[in-house]
C-alpha cells in the first residue's frame, strides 16, 4: 500500500486514538447526517466524504477490527483471524507479531526492505531500494513466498444495522393528530395520524448507501410534538384544564369544552372538587395501530374572581353569614 493510500480513520471522524466507543458513534452519526447524499444531492465531494466516514466507522466500531487497525495501521485488513497474526500457510498456521507496531511503516515496501535488511528506515524512501511488485490476489512478492497465503477475497461490508440513520422531526399537535406530509432531505415522508412524542417512523431505503452493494439502509424519524396551549398528553389520553366559578361548583352546571373535533357540552355535577377530572370517552388521541380514539380528560379548576360587583359581594356576605359547612372542622382535634 502506498503512503498516499493510508487513511487515518480517527482523523476522518475528527477523533484521536483514545476515543471511546460512544465518542466514535456520536462523531459518526454527526458526519453521516452532514454528508448524506439526500442532504447533498449531486455533490460528489460530499458523497466521497460520506463513503470515507462509513469506512472509518465500519472499522473503528468493531472492537476486533479496531484492535488490528491500532496495531497494524494500514496493514490491518491483511491480518488473519488469529489474534496478533498475519494469514498463515496451507497448514493454517499464523505468524504472531505480538504487539509489534506496523503503523511505523509508510508502505508495504518499507516493511519488506526493513525485514530483509536492505537499508533505509521505516517511513523513509531511501534511494537505491529494490522494489518488489506484488498482487494481493496471488500471494507474497516473487522471491519472498514463505508459506504465507495471499490477502485475497477481503471485502469491506457494512452491516445492515449500520446503514440505518436516525433523525428527529418536529410536528404540531394538529399534524401529529391528523397525519401529514413532511419534506425530509430530498423527499416527502408520510406521517400517519396518531404519532406520539418519542414515536419512531421507519422510512425504507432512505438510510446510508452501501458503496459495495449499492443498497440503502432505512431512515428512522423520532417524533417530537410542539406543546399545545390547551391540550397535553396524559399517558395515551388527552388532558385539558377547564376553570369554573365557585357557584358553578356548588350548584352544578353545563359548560362547553373544546375537543379535537370541536366544542361539546359537558355536565358539571354539583359539589365537584377543584382538580377533579371528568372523562370524555372516545374524544382523545387516535390509536395508531388499533384504530379508534383514546379518552379526553377534563380537569376542573375552581377559579375565584378577583373583582366582583357590589351585588355579588352582598350575596357572598349573605352566604358567609348563613353558611353551615365548615371545611376545617376536622382540624380541631389535631395535636402534636
C-alpha positions in Angstrom: 0.0 0.0 0.0 1.5 3.4 -0.9 1.8 6.1 1.6 -0.9 8.1 0.0 -3.3 5.2 0.2 -3.3 5.1 4.0 -6.4 6.5 5.6 -6.3 7.8 9.2 -9.8 6.7 10.3 -9.5 8.6 13.6 -8.7 11.8 11.7 -11.6 11.2 9.3 -14.0 11.1 12.2 -12.3 14.1 13.9 -11.1 12.0 16.8 -7.9 10.8 18.5 -6.8 7.2 19.1 -8.0 7.4 22.7 -11.6 8.0 21.6 -14.3 5.9 23.3 -16.8 3.7 21.5 -19.6 6.2 22.4 -17.5 9.1 21.1 -16.9 7.2 17.8 -20.6 6.5 17.4 -21.5 10.1 18.1 -19.0 11.5 15.7 -20.1 9.1 13.0 -23.8 10.0 13.3 -23.0 13.7 13.1 -20.8 13.3 10.0 -23.1 10.8 8.3 -26.0 13.2 8.5 -23.8 16.1 7.3 -22.5 14.3 4.2 -25.5 12.0 3.5 -26.4 12.0 -0.3 -30.0 13.0 0.5 -28.7 16.2 2.2 -26.2 16.9 -0.6 -27.8 15.9 -3.9 -25.3 15.9 -6.8 -22.3 16.8 -4.5 -19.5 14.3 -5.4 -17.2 15.6 -2.7 -19.8 15.1 -0.1 -20.5 11.6 -1.4 -16.8 10.7 -1.2 -16.6 12.0 2.3 -19.7 10.0 3.2 -18.0 6.8 1.9 -14.9 7.7 4.0 -16.9 8.2 7.1 -18.7 4.9 6.6 -15.4 3.1 6.0 -13.9 4.6 9.1 -16.9 3.7 11.3 -17.1 0.2 10.0 -13.5 -0.4 11.3 -13.5 1.6 14.5 -16.9 0.5 15.7 -15.8 -3.2 15.6 -13.6 -3.9 18.7 -11.6 -6.6 16.9 -11.0 -4.6 13.7 -10.1 -1.5 15.7 -7.6 -3.5 17.7 -5.9 -4.7 14.5 -6.1 -1.2 13.0 -4.4 0.3 16.1 -1.6 -2.3 15.9 -1.0 -2.8 12.2 -2.1 0.6 10.8 -2.6 0.4 7.0 -2.0 -3.3 7.1 -4.9 -4.1 9.5 -7.1 -5.6 6.7 -4.3 -8.1 5.8 -4.3 -9.6 9.3 -5.8 -13.1 9.7 -8.4 -14.2 12.1 -5.8 -15.3 14.7 -5.3 -12.5 17.1 -2.0 -10.7 16.5 -1.0 -12.8 13.5 -1.0 -12.5 9.7 -2.6 -15.1 7.5 -0.9 -18.5 7.7 0.1 -21.1 5.1 -1.7 -24.1 4.0 -1.4 -25.7 7.4 -3.5 -23.0 8.9 -0.6 -21.6 11.0 -0.2 -17.9 11.6 2.8 -15.7 12.3 2.4 -14.0 15.7 3.8 -10.5 15.7 2.7 -9.8 19.3 2.3 -6.1 19.9 4.7 -5.0 17.1 3.6 -1.6 15.7 3.3 -1.8 11.9 2.0 1.7 11.7 5.6 3.0 11.7 6.0 1.9 8.1 4.8 4.3 5.4 4.3 1.5 2.9 4.4 -2.3 2.4 7.8 -1.9 0.7 9.2 -0.2 3.8 8.3 -3.2 5.9 9.8 -5.7 3.4 13.0 -3.8 3.0 13.5 -3.5 6.7 12.7 -7.1 7.2 15.3 -8.1 4.6 17.9 -5.6 5.8 18.1 -3.7 2.6 18.7 -0.3 4.2 16.5 2.7 4.8 14.4 3.5 7.9 10.7 2.9 8.5 8.7 5.5 6.7 11.6 6.7 4.5 12.0 6.4 0.7 15.7 5.5 0.7 17.5 5.7 -2.7 18.7 2.6 -4.5 16.0 0.5 -2.9 14.9 -2.6 -4.8 11.1 -2.6 -5.2 9.1 -5.8 -5.1 5.9 -5.9 -7.1 3.1 -7.9 -5.6 -0.6 -8.6 -6.2 -3.0 -9.1 -3.3 -4.9 -11.8 -5.0 -1.8 -14.0 -5.8 0.2 -14.0 -2.6 3.5 -12.6 -1.4 6.1 -11.0 -3.7 8.0 -13.3 -6.0 11.1 -14.5 -4.2 9.6 -13.9 -0.8 6.9 -16.6 -0.6 7.5 -18.0 2.9 4.4 -20.1 3.2 2.0 -17.1 3.6 -1.3 -17.0 2.0 -2.3 -14.0 -0.1 -4.5 -11.2 1.0 -7.3 -12.2 -1.4 -11.1 -12.0 -1.1 -11.2 -9.3 1.6 -14.4 -7.4 1.5 -15.3 -4.3 3.5 -19.0 -4.6 4.0 -21.4 -2.5 6.2 -23.8 -4.4 8.4 -27.5 -3.8 7.7 -27.9 -2.1 11.0 -25.0 0.3 10.5 -26.6 1.6 7.3 -29.7 2.9 9.1 -29.9 6.6 10.0 -31.9 8.3 12.8 -33.2 11.9 12.7 -35.7 14.0 14.7 -38.8 15.6 13.2 -40.9 18.2 15.0 -44.7 18.2 14.4 -47.5 20.5 15.6 -50.3 18.9 17.6 -52.6 19.1 14.5 -50.1 17.5 12.2 -49.5 14.6 14.7 -53.3 14.2 15.3 -54.4 14.2 11.6 -51.2 13.0 9.9 -49.4 15.0 7.2 -46.7 15.0 4.5 -43.3 16.4 5.5 -40.2 17.1 3.4 -37.1 15.3 4.8 -33.9 15.8 2.9 -34.8 15.5 -0.8 -38.1 13.6 -0.5 -41.5 13.6 1.1 -42.4 11.4 4.1 -45.9 10.4 5.1 -46.7 10.9 8.8 -49.6 8.7 9.9 -52.3 10.0 12.2 -51.8 9.4 15.9 -48.0 9.5 16.3 -46.9 10.5 19.8 -43.8 12.1 21.3 -40.9 9.5 21.1 -42.6 7.5 18.3 -40.2 6.3 15.5 -41.3 6.3 11.9 -39.4 4.0 9.6 -38.8 5.2 6.1 -37.5 2.4 4.0 -34.5 2.9 1.7 -33.6 6.4 2.9 -30.6 5.5 5.0 -26.9 5.3 4.2 -25.7 3.8 0.9 -23.6 0.7 1.0 -20.9 1.6 -1.6 -20.4 -2.1 -2.4 -23.9 -3.5 -2.7 -25.5 -0.1 -3.7 -28.2 -0.9 -1.2 -29.5 1.7 1.3 -30.5 1.3 4.9 -33.6 2.8 6.5 -34.2 6.2 8.0 -35.9 6.3 11.4 -37.6 9.6 12.3 -38.0 10.2 16.0 -41.1 12.3 16.6 -41.2 15.4 18.8 -44.5 17.3 19.1 -44.7 21.0 19.9 -46.6 21.9 23.1 -50.3 23.0 22.7 -51.9 25.9 24.6 -54.8 23.7 25.7 -54.2 20.0 25.2 -51.5 17.8 26.7 -50.8 14.1 26.9 -51.7 12.1 30.0 -50.4 8.7 29.0 -52.4 7.6 26.0 -55.2 10.1 26.7 -55.5 13.8 26.2 -55.8 16.1 29.2 -57.1 19.7 29.4 -58.0 22.0 32.3 -61.3 24.0 32.4 -62.0 26.7 35.0 -65.4 27.1 36.7 -66.7 29.5 39.3 -67.5 28.8 42.9 -71.3 28.9 42.3 -71.0 26.5 39.4 -69.0 24.1 41.6 -71.6 24.3 44.3 -74.8 24.2 42.2 -73.6 22.3 39.2 -73.9 23.5 35.6 -73.4 22.6 31.9 -70.4 24.1 30.1 -68.8 23.9 26.6 -65.4 22.2 26.4 -63.0 22.2 23.3 -62.1 18.7 21.9 -60.1 17.9 18.8 -63.4 17.6 17.0 -64.8 20.9 18.2 -66.9 22.1 21.2 -69.0 19.7 23.2 -71.4 20.2 26.2 -70.2 18.8 29.5 -72.3 18.4 32.6 -70.6 19.6 35.8 -72.1 17.8 38.8 -73.0 19.8 41.9 -70.3 19.7 44.6 -67.4 18.9 42.3 -64.0 19.5 43.8 -61.2 21.5 42.3 -58.7 19.2 40.5 -61.4 16.5 39.9 -61.4 15.1 36.3 -64.3 14.2 34.0 -63.9 11.7 31.2 -65.0 12.2 27.6 -64.8 8.8 26.1 -63.5 8.5 22.5 -62.6 12.1 22.3 -58.8 11.7 22.8 -55.8 10.8 20.6 -56.1 8.5 17.6 -54.9 4.9 18.2 -52.3 4.4 15.5 -52.4 0.6 15.5 -55.9 -0.5 16.5 -57.9 2.5 15.3 -60.4 4.5 17.3 -59.6 7.1 19.8 -58.5 7.3 23.5 -60.3 9.5 26.0 -60.1 13.1 26.8 -59.8 14.0 30.5 -61.3 17.4 31.6 -59.7 18.6 34.8 -61.9 21.1 36.7 -60.3 24.0 38.5 -62.4 26.3 40.7 -61.4 29.9 39.9 -62.0 32.7 42.4 -62.9 36.1 40.9 -60.5 39.0 41.8 -63.0 41.8 41.1 -66.7 41.4 42.0 -69.7 43.8 41.7 -71.5 45.2 44.7 -74.4 42.8 44.4 -72.0 39.8 44.1 -70.3 40.9 47.3 -73.6 41.3 49.0 -74.6 37.7 48.0 -71.2 36.3 49.2 -71.7 38.1 52.5 -75.1 36.5 52.9 -73.6 33.1 52.1 -71.0 33.7 54.7 -73.5 34.6 57.3 -75.7 31.6 56.7 -73.1 29.0 55.8 -73.4 25.7 57.6 -70.4 23.9 56.1 -67.1 24.2 57.9 -64.2 22.7 55.7 -61.8 22.9 58.7 -63.8 21.0 61.3 -61.5 18.0 61.1 -58.6 20.2 62.3 -60.0 20.7 65.8 -58.5 17.5 67.3 -55.1 17.6 65.8 -52.3 17.7 68.4 -48.5 17.2 68.5 
